[in-house]
Amino acid sequence: MSQHLIKKQNELMLFTLVGLNVNLTFDAHPAIGPKLDPKQRFDTPLQQVFLSVPRKVWEDLLESAQQSQIPSRTHISSAMN
């Protein structure tokens, strides 16, 4: 996360929540990682960066987390029931 130079508290919280709810390694995905590069991102708000990622990428990340047993909120919730 530090490699993305996220400085604003609200963006740090958003990044963390996405990791916990979708996939802990979401930022390593080739459709997301480059968009988080500070040189490419400039001052683009993190929420806008995430909105520019296709829905299919997020769905694939969530599915991947569930299949590989990487904890996510959805996976943890289903395990508790």
Number of C-alpha atoms within 10 A of each C-alpha: 10 6 8 15 11 17 9 11 9 12 14 15 12 15 19 14 15 19 18 19 16 25 23 19 14 21 19 11 12 10 15 18 13 15 20 22 14 14 10 10 14 10 8 12 12 19 12 9 13 17 9 12 13 11 11 9 15 19 12 13 18 23 15 15 21 18 10 8 11 16 18 19 17 15 19 15 10 8 8 6 5
